[in-house]
Amino acid sequence: MTSPGQRDTRRFSRRDALLPVVVRAAGNRVEAGIRLDTADLSEGGVFLRSDLLFEVGETLALEIPLATGETLAARGRVAWVTRGGDDKSPAGMGIEFDKLSPQDRRRLTQSLRRLAQPAGRKSA
């Protein structure tokens, strides 16, 4: 999200997506994760809505369900956080993917294409 007068410097276009993502602090040996919802998703990262905020720079392990029914395992770094305050600017964290294999990036790209299609239309 950019403020008036700021340029959007994202490398990838974002898609609105409401997906349940399981989040763990990377390296944490605890099996259970926290389930957070996405607000948007791109090949470069994800915005997770949450009042529980990790620290900027912290590395997270993410499990993201894809439109294909598969789950994408990714690592990302907390790039920024916002405390929110209203419906247009919910509390949450911007996560930048830092470990995504070429195969997983392709799977994510295909899933994002499906999200962008009008309802009822299938891709070949």
N, CA, C and O atoms as a GROMACS GRO file, in nm:
protein
  496
    1MET      N    1   0.084  -0.116   0.000
    1MET     CA    2   0.000   0.000   0.000
    1MET      C    3   0.089   0.122   0.000
    1MET      O    4   0.184   0.128   0.078
    2THR      N    5   0.062   0.219  -0.084
    2THR     CA    6   0.143   0.340  -0.090
    2THR      C    7   0.062   0.458  -0.044
    2THR      O    8  -0.061   0.461  -0.057
    3SER      N    9   0.130   0.557   0.010
    3SER     CA   10   0.066   0.681   0.052
    3SER      C   11   0.060   0.775  -0.067
    3SER      O   12   0.135   0.758  -0.163
    4PRO      N   13  -0.029   0.876  -0.062
    4PRO     CA   14  -0.033   0.974  -0.172
    4PRO      C   15   0.105   1.035  -0.192
    4PRO      O   16   0.172   1.073  -0.096
    5GLY      N   17   0.147   1.046  -0.316
    5GLY     CA   18   0.276   1.102  -0.348
    5GLY      C   19   0.389   1.000  -0.351
    5GLY      O   20   0.499   1.031  -0.397
    6GLN      N   21   0.365   0.878  -0.302
    6GLN     CA   22   0.466   0.774  -0.306
    6GLN      C   23   0.447   0.687  -0.428
    6GLN      O   24   0.334   0.665  -0.473
    7ARG      N   25   0.559   0.638  -0.483
    7ARG     CA   26   0.552   0.544  -0.596
    7ARG      C   27   0.542   0.402  -0.544
    7ARG      O   28   0.600   0.369  -0.440
    8ASP      N   29   0.470   0.319  -0.616
    8ASP     CA   30   0.463   0.177  -0.584
    8ASP      C   31   0.584   0.112  -0.650
    8ASP      O   32   0.595   0.111  -0.773
    9THR      N   33   0.675   0.057  -0.570
    9THR     CA   34   0.799   0.001  -0.624
    9THR      C   35   0.798  -0.151  -0.628
    9THR      O   36   0.903  -0.214  -0.639
   10ARG      N   37   0.681  -0.211  -0.620
   10ARG     CA   38   0.672  -0.357  -0.624
   10ARG      C   39   0.713  -0.409  -0.761
   10ARG      O   40   0.683  -0.348  -0.863
   11ARG      N   41   0.782  -0.524  -0.760
   11ARG     CA   42   0.824  -0.587  -0.885
   11ARG      C   43   0.716  -0.675  -0.944
   11ARG      O   44   0.716  -0.700  -1.064
   12PHE      N   45   0.623  -0.722  -0.862
   12PHE     CA   46   0.519  -0.814  -0.906
   12PHE      C   47   0.381  -0.755  -0.876
   12PHE      O   48   0.362  -0.690  -0.773
   13SER      N   49   0.286  -0.779  -0.966
   13SER     CA   50   0.151  -0.730  -0.939
   13SER      C   51   0.085  -0.822  -0.837
   13SER      O   52   0.107  -0.943  -0.834
   14ARG      N   53   0.004  -0.761  -0.753
   14ARG     CA   54  -0.064  -0.833  -0.646
   14ARG      C   55  -0.204  -0.870  -0.686
   14ARG      O   56  -0.268  -0.801  -0.765
   15ARG      N   57  -0.251  -0.981  -0.632
   15ARG     CA   58  -0.388  -1.028  -0.651
   15ARG      C   59  -0.456  -1.031  -0.515
   15ARG      O   60  -0.398  -1.078  -0.417
   16ASP      N   61  -0.579  -0.982  -0.510
   16ASP     CA   62  -0.657  -0.998  -0.388
   16ASP      C   63  -0.674  -1.146  -0.365
   16ASP      O   64  -0.708  -1.220  -0.457
   17ALA      N   65  -0.650  -1.190  -0.244
   17ALA     CA   66  -0.662  -1.332  -0.213
   17ALA      C   67  -0.690  -1.348  -0.064
   17ALA      O   68  -0.617  -1.293   0.019
   18LEU      N   69  -0.792  -1.420  -0.031
   18LEU     CA   70  -0.822  -1.451   0.107
   18LEU      C   71  -0.792  -1.599   0.128
   18LEU      O   72  -0.876  -1.685   0.100
   19LEU      N   73  -0.672  -1.627   0.178
   19LEU     CA   74  -0.625  -1.765   0.195
   19LEU      C   75  -0.577  -1.784   0.338
   19LEU      O   76  -0.515  -1.694   0.395
   20PRO      N   77  -0.604  -1.901   0.397
   20PRO     CA   78  -0.552  -1.929   0.532
   20PRO      C   79  -0.408  -1.977   0.523
   20PRO      O   80  -0.381  -2.085   0.469
   21VAL      N   81  -0.315  -1.900   0.575
   21VAL     CA   82  -0.173  -1.933   0.569
   21VAL      C   83  -0.126  -1.974   0.709
   21VAL      O   84  -0.157  -1.907   0.807
   22VAL      N   85  -0.051  -2.084   0.717
   22VAL     CA   86   0.009  -2.125   0.844
   22VAL      C   87   0.147  -2.062   0.851
   22VAL      O   88   0.227  -2.075   0.758
   23VAL      N   89   0.175  -1.993   0.962
   23VAL     CA   90   0.299  -1.918   0.979
   23VAL      C   91   0.373  -1.969   1.102
   23VAL      O   92   0.314  -1.992   1.208
   24ARG      N   93   0.504  -1.986   1.086
   24ARG     CA   94   0.593  -2.022   1.198
   24ARG      C   95   0.718  -1.936   1.189
   24ARG      O   96   0.763  -1.901   1.080
   25ALA      N   97   0.773  -1.903   1.304
   25ALA     CA   98   0.904  -1.838   1.303
   25ALA      C   99   1.003  -1.942   1.251
   25ALA      O  100   1.009  -2.052   1.304
   26ALA      N  101   1.081  -1.908   1.149
   26ALA     CA  102   1.177  -2.003   1.091
   26ALA      C  103   1.275  -2.049   1.198
   26ALA      O  104   1.324  -1.968   1.277
   27GLY      N  105   1.302  -2.177   1.199
   27GLY     CA  106   1.394  -2.231   1.297
   27GLY      C  107   1.327  -2.270   1.427
   27GLY      O  108   1.388  -2.334   1.512
   28ASN      N  109   1.201  -2.233   1.444
   28ASN     CA  110   1.126  -2.268   1.563
   28ASN      C  111   1.092  -2.416   1.556
   28ASN      O  112   1.040  -2.463   1.454
   29ARG      N  113   1.119  -2.490   1.659
   29ARG     CA  114   1.096  -2.634   1.659
   29ARG      C  115   0.954  -2.672   1.700
   29ARG      O  116   0.918  -2.790   1.700
   30VAL      N  117   0.874  -2.575   1.734
   30VAL     CA  118   0.735  -2.601   1.772
   30VAL      C  119   0.658  -2.643   1.647
   30VAL      O  120   0.664  -2.575   1.545
   31GLU      N  121   0.587  -2.755   1.655
   31GLU     CA  122   0.514  -2.808   1.540
   31GLU      C  123   0.397  -2.719   1.499
   31GLU      O  124   0.373  -2.700   1.380
   32ALA      N  125   0.326  -2.666   1.596
   32ALA     CA  126   0.207  -2.586   1.565
   32ALA      C  127   0.247  -2.452   1.506
   32ALA      O  128   0.350  -2.394   1.541
   33GLY      N  129   0.164  -2.404   1.416
   33GLY     CA  130   0.186  -2.272   1.358
   33GLY      C  131   0.066  -2.185   1.387
   33GLY      O  132  -0.034  -2.231   1.444
   34ILE      N  133   0.075  -2.061   1.348
   34ILE     CA  134  -0.034  -1.966   1.363
   34ILE      C  135  -0.104  -1.954   1.229
   34ILE      O  136  -0.037  -1.940   1.127
   35ARG      N  137  -0.236  -1.959   1.228
   35ARG     CA  138  -0.311  -1.945   1.103
   35ARG      C  139  -0.350  -1.798   1.087
   35ARG      O  140  -0.422  -1.743   1.170
   36LEU      N  141  -0.303  -1.737   0.979
   36LEU     CA  142  -0.336  -1.599   0.947
   36LEU      C  143  -0.397  -1.595   0.807
   36LEU      O  144  -0.372  -1.684   0.726
   37ASP      N  145  -0.477  -1.494   0.780
   37ASP     CA  146  -0.537  -1.479   0.648
   37ASP      C  147  -0.459  -1.379   0.564
   37ASP      O  148  -0.406  -1.280   0.615
   38THR      N  149  -0.451  -1.407   0.434
   38THR     CA  150  -0.388  -1.314   0.342
   38THR      C  151  -0.488  -1.205   0.303
   38THR      O  152  -0.609  -1.224   0.313
   39ALA      N  153  -0.436  -1.093   0.260
   39ALA     CA  154  -0.518  -0.990   0.198
   39ALA      C  155  -0.486  -0.985   0.050
   39ALA      O  156  -0.574  -0.964  -0.033
   40ASP      N  157  -0.357  -1.004   0.018
   40ASP     CA  158  -0.315  -1.012  -0.121
   40ASP      C  159  -0.189  -1.095  -0.131
   40ASP      O  160  -0.121  -1.122  -0.032
   41LEU      N  161  -0.160  -1.135  -0.254
   41LEU     CA  162  -0.052  -1.230  -0.280
   41LEU      C  163   0.010  -1.199  -0.415
   41LEU      O  164  -0.060  -1.161  -0.508
   42SER      N  165   0.142  -1.215  -0.425
   42SER     CA  166   0.212  -1.200  -0.553
   42SER      C  167   0.326  -1.299  -0.558
   42SER      O  168   0.348  -1.374  -0.462
   43GLU      N  169   0.398  -1.300  -0.669
   43GLU     CA  170   0.515  -1.387  -0.681
   43GLU      C  171   0.627  -1.343  -0.587
   43GLU      O  172   0.717  -1.421  -0.557
   44GLY      N  173   0.621  -1.220  -0.542
   44GLY     CA  174   0.727  -1.168  -0.456
   44GLY      C  175   0.697  -1.171  -0.308
   44GLY      O  176   0.789  -1.161  -0.226
   45GLY      N  177   0.569  -1.185  -0.272
   45GLY     CA  178   0.537  -1.183  -0.130
   45GLY      C  179   0.388  -1.185  -0.103
   45GLY      O  180   0.307  -1.209  -0.192
   46VAL      N  181   0.354  -1.160   0.022
   46VAL     CA  182   0.217  -1.170   0.067
   46VAL      C  183   0.193  -1.070   0.180
   46VAL      O  184   0.284  -1.039   0.257
   47PHE      N  185   0.071  -1.018   0.188
   47PHE     CA  186   0.033  -0.937   0.303
   47PHE      C  187  -0.055  -1.024   0.392
   47PHE      O  188  -0.158  -1.075   0.347
   48LEU      N  189  -0.014  -1.041   0.518
   48LEU     CA  190  -0.089  -1.121   0.614
   48LEU      C  191  -0.160  -1.029   0.711
   48LEU      O  192  -0.097  -0.946   0.778
   49ARG      N  193  -0.292  -1.043   0.720
   49ARG     CA  194  -0.369  -0.964   0.816
   49ARG      C  195  -0.354  -1.026   0.954
   49ARG      O  196  -0.375  -1.146   0.971
   50SER      N  197  -0.318  -0.944   1.051
   50SER     CA  198  -0.302  -0.994   1.187
   50SER      C  199  -0.279  -0.881   1.285
   50SER      O  200  -0.213  -0.782   1.254
   51ASP      N  201  -0.334  -0.897   1.406
   51ASP     CA  202  -0.301  -0.806   1.515
   51ASP      C  203  -0.173  -0.852   1.584
   51ASP      O  204  -0.106  -0.774   1.652
   52LEU      N  205  -0.139  -0.981   1.566
   52LEU     CA  206  -0.014  -1.036   1.618
   52LEU      C  207   0.093  -1.010   1.512
   52LEU      O  208   0.086  -1.066   1.402
   53LEU      N  209   0.190  -0.926   1.543
   53LEU     CA  210   0.289  -0.885   1.444
   53LEU      C  211   0.428  -0.936   1.482
   53LEU      O  212   0.470  -0.924   1.597
   54PHE      N  213   0.497  -0.993   1.384
   54PHE     CA  214   0.635  -1.032   1.404
   54PHE      C  215   0.722  -0.909   1.382
   54PHE      O  216   0.674  -0.806   1.335
   55GLU      N  217   0.850  -0.919   1.416
   55GLU     CA  218   0.943  -0.807   1.401
   55GLU      C  219   0.988  -0.793   1.256
   55GLU      O  220   1.005  -0.893   1.186
   56VAL      N  221   1.008  -0.669   1.211
   56VAL     CA  222   1.064  -0.645   1.079
   56VAL      C  223   1.201  -0.714   1.073
   56VAL      O  224   1.282  -0.701   1.164
   57GLY      N  225   1.224  -0.788   0.963
   57GLY     CA  226   1.350  -0.860   0.945
   57GLY      C  227   1.342  -1.005   0.989
   57GLY      O  228   1.429  -1.085   0.954
   58GLU      N  229   1.240  -1.042   1.067
   58GLU     CA  230   1.227  -1.180   1.114
   58GLU      C  231   1.193  -1.272   0.997
   58GLU      O  232   1.114  -1.235   0.909
   59THR      N  233   1.252  -1.391   0.995
   59THR     CA  234   1.228  -1.489   0.890
   59THR      C  235   1.116  -1.583   0.934
   59THR      O  236   1.116  -1.633   1.047
   60LEU      N  237   1.022  -1.607   0.843
   60LEU     CA  238   0.907  -1.691   0.872
   60LEU      C  239   0.898  -1.807   0.774
   60LEU      O  240   0.936  -1.793   0.657
   61ALA      N  241   0.848  -1.919   0.821
   61ALA     CA  242   0.814  -2.032   0.735
   61ALA      C  243   0.664  -2.024   0.710
   61ALA      O  244   0.586  -2.009   0.804
   62LEU      N  245   0.624  -2.033   0.583
   62LEU     CA  246   0.483  -2.016   0.545
   62LEU      C  247   0.432  -2.138   0.471
   62LEU      O  248   0.505  -2.198   0.391
   63GLU      N  249   0.309  -2.176   0.497
   63GLU     CA  250   0.240  -2.280   0.420
   63GLU      C  251   0.119  -2.214   0.358
   63GLU      O  252   0.024  -2.177   0.428
   64ILE      N  253   0.121  -2.200   0.225
   64ILE     CA  254   0.018  -2.125   0.153
   64ILE      C  255  -0.062  -2.220   0.064
   64ILE      O  256  -0.005  -2.286  -0.022
   65PRO      N  257  -0.194  -2.228   0.085
   65PRO     CA  258  -0.275  -2.314  -0.002
   65PRO      C  259  -0.290  -2.248  -0.139
   65PRO      O  260  -0.316  -2.128  -0.149
   66LEU      N  261  -0.273  -2.327  -0.244
   66LEU     CA  262  -0.284  -2.276  -0.381
   66LEU      C  263  -0.419  -2.314  -0.441
   66LEU      O  264  -0.489  -2.401  -0.390
   67ALA      N  265  -0.456  -2.246  -0.550
   67ALA     CA  266  -0.583  -2.272  -0.618
   67ALA      C  267  -0.591  -2.415  -0.671
   67ALA      O  268  -0.700  -2.466  -0.696
   68THR      N  269  -0.476  -2.480  -0.689
   68THR     CA  270  -0.472  -2.617  -0.741
   68THR      C  271  -0.502  -2.721  -0.633
   68THR      O  272  -0.518  -2.839  -0.663
   69GLY      N  273  -0.511  -2.677  -0.507
   69GLY     CA  274  -0.533  -2.770  -0.397
   69GLY      C  275  -0.402  -2.809  -0.328
   69GLY      O  276  -0.405  -2.871  -0.222
   70GLU      N  277  -0.289  -2.773  -0.388
   70GLU     CA  278  -0.158  -2.801  -0.329
   70GLU      C  279  -0.126  -2.694  -0.224
   70GLU      O  280  -0.189  -2.589  -0.219
   71THR      N  281  -0.027  -2.726  -0.142
   71THR     CA  282   0.021  -2.629  -0.044
   71THR      C  283   0.165  -2.591  -0.079
   71THR      O  284   0.249  -2.677  -0.102
   72LEU      N  285   0.191  -2.463  -0.083
   72LEU     CA  286   0.324  -2.410  -0.114
   72LEU      C  287   0.398  -2.383   0.017
   72LEU      O  288   0.347  -2.309   0.102
   73ALA      N  289   0.515  -2.440   0.034
   73ALA     CA  290   0.601  -2.412   0.150
   73ALA      C  291   0.701  -2.306   0.106
   73ALA      O  292   0.776  -2.325   0.011
   74ALA      N  293   0.703  -2.194   0.177
   74ALA     CA  294   0.792  -2.084   0.140
   74ALA      C  295   0.854  -2.025   0.266
   74ALA      O  296   0.804  -2.041   0.377
   75ARG      N  297   0.965  -1.957   0.245
   75ARG     CA  298   1.026  -1.877   0.352
   75ARG      C  299   1.020  -1.732   0.310
   75ARG      O  300   1.034  -1.699   0.193
   76GLY      N  301   0.996  -1.647   0.408
   76GLY     CA  302   0.989  -1.506   0.379
   76GLY      C  303   1.040  -1.423   0.495
   76GLY      O  304   1.053  -1.471   0.608
   77ARG      N  305   1.067  -1.299   0.463
   77ARG     CA  306   1.118  -1.203   0.563
   77ARG      C  307   1.012  -1.096   0.584
   77ARG      O  308   0.954  -1.046   0.488
   78VAL      N  309   0.987  -1.061   0.710
   78VAL     CA  310   0.893  -0.953   0.739
   78VAL      C  311   0.957  -0.823   0.689
   78VAL      O  312   1.058  -0.778   0.743
   79ALA      N  313   0.897  -0.765   0.586
   79ALA     CA  314   0.951  -0.643   0.525
   79ALA      C  315   0.897  -0.517   0.592
   79ALA      O  316   0.967  -0.417   0.604
   80TRP      N  317   0.771  -0.524   0.637
   80TRP     CA  318   0.710  -0.409   0.704
   80TRP      C  319   0.588  -0.455   0.783
   80TRP      O  320   0.530  -0.560   0.756
   81VAL      N  321   0.550  -0.374   0.881
   81VAL     CA  322   0.430  -0.403   0.960
   81VAL      C  323   0.346  -0.276   0.969
   81VAL      O  324   0.396  -0.164   0.959
   82THR      N  325   0.217  -0.296   0.988
   82THR     CA  326   0.128  -0.183   1.010
   82THR      C  327   0.030  -0.220   1.121
   82THR      O  328  -0.021  -0.332   1.126
   83ARG      N  329   0.004  -0.127   1.207
   83ARG     CA  330  -0.090  -0.149   1.317
   83ARG      C  331  -0.233  -0.131   1.271
   83ARG      O  332  -0.327  -0.162   1.345
   84GLY      N  333  -0.251  -0.081   1.148
   84GLY     CA  334  -0.386  -0.065   1.093
   84GLY      C  335  -0.461   0.048   1.159
   84GLY      O  336  -0.402   0.146   1.205
   85GLY      N  337  -0.591   0.033   1.162
   85GLY     CA  338  -0.671   0.138   1.222
   85GLY      C  339  -0.809   0.148   1.159
   85GLY      O  340  -0.902   0.200   1.221
   86ASP      N  341  -0.822   0.098   1.036
   86ASP     CA  342  -0.953   0.099   0.972
   86ASP      C  343  -0.961  -0.014   0.870
   86ASP      O  344  -0.864  -0.086   0.849
   87ASP      N  345  -1.078  -0.028   0.806
   87ASP     CA  346  -1.098  -0.137   0.710
   87ASP      C  347  -1.009  -0.125   0.587
   87ASP      O  348  -0.971  -0.226   0.528
   88LYS      N  349  -0.975  -0.002   0.548
   88LYS     CA  350  -0.891   0.017   0.429
   88LYS      C  351  -0.745  -0.011   0.458
   88LYS      O  352  -0.666  -0.034   0.366
   89SER      N  353  -0.708  -0.009   0.583
   89SER     CA  354  -0.569  -0.032   0.622
   89SER      C  355  -0.566  -0.123   0.744
   89SER      O  356  -0.543  -0.078   0.856
   90PRO      N  357  -0.590  -0.254   0.722
   90PRO     CA  358  -0.593  -0.347   0.835
   90PRO      C  359  -0.454  -0.370   0.894
   90PRO      O  360  -0.353  -0.351   0.825
   91ALA      N  361  -0.450  -0.410   1.020
   91ALA     CA  362  -0.323  -0.446   1.083
   91ALA      C  363  -0.266  -0.570   1.014
   91ALA      O  364  -0.341  -0.659   0.973
   92GLY      N  365  -0.136  -0.576   1.001
   92GLY     CA  366  -0.075  -0.692   0.939
   92GLY      C  367   0.070  -0.670   0.903
   92GLY      O  368   0.134  -0.574   0.946
   93MET      N  369   0.121  -0.764   0.821
   93MET     CA  370   0.263  -0.764   0.785
   93MET      C  371   0.282  -0.790   0.637
   93MET      O  372   0.214  -0.875   0.578
   94GLY      N  373   0.373  -0.719   0.576
   94GLY     CA  374   0.416  -0.747   0.440
   94GLY      C  375   0.533  -0.843   0.446
   94GLY      O  376   0.636  -0.814   0.508
   95ILE      N  377   0.518  -0.957   0.382
   95ILE     CA  378   0.622  -1.061   0.383
   95ILE      C  379   0.682  -1.071   0.243
   95ILE      O  380   0.609  -1.089   0.145
   96GLU      N  381   0.814  -1.061   0.234
   96GLU     CA  382   0.885  -1.077   0.106
   96GLU      C  383   0.943  -1.217   0.102
   96GLU      O  384   1.019  -1.256   0.190
   97PHE      N  385   0.908  -1.294  -0.003
   97PHE     CA  386   0.962  -1.429  -0.016
   97PHE      C  387   1.112  -1.421  -0.038
   97PHE      O  388   1.159  -1.340  -0.118
   98ASP      N  389   1.188  -1.504   0.034
   98ASP     CA  390   1.332  -1.507   0.010
   98ASP      C  391   1.383  -1.646  -0.027
   98ASP      O  392   1.495  -1.658  -0.076
   99LYS      N  393   1.305  -1.748  -0.005
   99LYS     CA  394   1.343  -1.883  -0.046
   99LYS      C  395   1.224  -1.945  -0.118
   99LYS      O  396   1.132  -1.998  -0.054
  100LEU      N  397   1.225  -1.937  -0.249
  100LEU     CA  398   1.119  -1.995  -0.330
  100LEU      C  399   1.186  -2.058  -0.451
  100LEU      O  400   1.245  -1.987  -0.533
  101SER      N  401   1.177  -2.189  -0.463
  101SER     CA  402   1.242  -2.259  -0.574
  101SER      C  403   1.176  -2.219  -0.706
  101SER      O  404   1.061  -2.173  -0.706
  102PRO      N  405   1.246  -2.234  -0.819
  102PRO     CA  406   1.185  -2.203  -0.949
  102PRO      C  407   1.055  -2.282  -0.971
  102PRO      O  408   0.959  -2.228  -1.027
  103GLN      N  409   1.052  -2.407  -0.928
  103GLN     CA  410   0.930  -2.488  -0.943
  103GLN      C  411   0.816  -2.430  -0.860
  103GLN      O  412   0.703  -2.420  -0.907
  104ASP      N  413   0.845  -2.392  -0.735
  104ASP     CA  414   0.741  -2.334  -0.650
  104ASP      C  415   0.695  -2.198  -0.704
  104ASP      O  416   0.577  -2.165  -0.695
  105ARG      N  417   0.788  -2.120  -0.760
  105ARG     CA  418   0.749  -1.991  -0.817
  105ARG      C  419   0.654  -2.013  -0.936
  105ARG      O  420   0.558  -1.938  -0.952
  106ARG      N  421   0.680  -2.116  -1.019
  106ARG     CA  422   0.590  -2.149  -1.131
  106ARG      C  423   0.452  -2.190  -1.080
  106ARG      O  424   0.350  -2.146  -1.133
  107ARG      N  425   0.450  -2.273  -0.976
  107ARG     CA  426   0.322  -2.316  -0.918
  107ARG      C  427   0.244  -2.196  -0.864
  107ARG      O  428   0.123  -2.187  -0.882
  108LEU      N  429   0.315  -2.104  -0.799
  108LEU     CA  430   0.251  -1.984  -0.746
  108LEU      C  431   0.198  -1.898  -0.860
  108LEU      O  432   0.086  -1.847  -0.852
  109THR      N  433   0.277  -1.880  -0.965
  109THR     CA  434   0.235  -1.801  -1.081
  109THR      C  435   0.109  -1.860  -1.143
  109THR      O  436   0.016  -1.787  -1.176
  110GLN      N  437   0.105  -1.992  -1.160
  110GLN     CA  438  -0.015  -2.057  -1.215
  110GLN      C  439  -0.136  -2.036  -1.125
  110GLN      O  440  -0.246  -2.012  -1.174
  111SER      N  441  -0.116  -2.045  -0.995
  111SER     CA  442  -0.225  -2.025  -0.901
  111SER      C  443  -0.276  -1.881  -0.907
  111SER      O  444  -0.397  -1.857  -0.900
  112LEU      N  445  -0.184  -1.785  -0.918
  112LEU     CA  446  -0.223  -1.644  -0.928
  112LEU      C  447  -0.303  -1.618  -1.055
  112LEU      O  448  -0.397  -1.539  -1.054
  113ARG      N  449  -0.265  -1.684  -1.165
  113ARG     CA  450  -0.341  -1.670  -1.290
  113ARG      C  451  -0.484  -1.718  -1.271
  113ARG      O  452  -0.578  -1.656  -1.319
  114ARG      N  453  -0.500  -1.830  -1.200
  114ARG     CA  454  -0.635  -1.881  -1.174
  114ARG      C  455  -0.715  -1.783  -1.090
  114ARG      O  456  -0.835  -1.764  -1.113
  115LEU      N  457  -0.650  -1.721  -0.992
  115LEU     CA  458  -0.720  -1.623  -0.909
  115LEU      C  459  -0.766  -1.503  -0.990
  115LEU      O  460  -0.868  -1.441  -0.959
  116ALA      N  461  -0.690  -1.470  -1.096
  116ALA     CA  462  -0.722  -1.353  -1.178
  116ALA      C  463  -0.832  -1.379  -1.279
  116ALA      O  464  -0.887  -1.284  -1.336
  117GLN      N  465  -0.865  -1.505  -1.304
  117GLN     CA  466  -0.965  -1.538  -1.405
  117GLN      C  467  -1.106  -1.511  -1.352
  117GLN      O  468  -1.133  -1.528  -1.234
  118PRO      N  469  -1.195  -1.469  -1.442
  118PRO     CA  470  -1.335  -1.452  -1.402
  118PRO      C  471  -1.393  -1.586  -1.357
  118PRO      O  472  -1.353  -1.691  -1.407
  119ALA      N  473  -1.486  -1.581  -1.264
  119ALA     CA  474  -1.549  -1.703  -1.213
  119ALA      C  475  -1.611  -1.782  -1.330
  119ALA      O  476  -1.670  -1.724  -1.421
  120GLY      N  477  -1.596  -1.913  -1.323
  120GLY     CA  478  -1.655  -2.000  -1.426
  120GLY      C  479  -1.565  -2.027  -1.544
  120GLY      O  480  -1.596  -2.114  -1.625
  121ARG      N  481  -1.454  -1.955  -1.556
  121ARG     CA  482  -1.363  -1.976  -1.669
  121ARG      C  483  -1.246  -2.062  -1.624
  121ARG      O  484  -1.186  -2.033  -1.521
  122LYS      N  485  -1.213  -2.164  -1.696
  122LYS     CA  486  -1.104  -2.255  -1.662
  122LYS      C  487  -0.987  -2.233  -1.755
  122LYS      O  488  -1.005  -2.201  -1.872
  123SER      N  489  -0.865  -2.252  -1.700
  123SER     CA  490  -0.748  -2.241  -1.788
  123SER      C  491  -0.715  -2.378  -1.843
  123SER      O  492  -0.749  -2.480  -1.785
  124ALA      N  493  -0.648  -2.378  -1.956
  124ALA     CA  494  -0.611  -2.504  -2.023
  124ALA      C  495  -0.489  -2.563  -1.960
  124ALA      O  496  -0.443  -2.669  -2.002
   0.00000   0.00000   0.00000
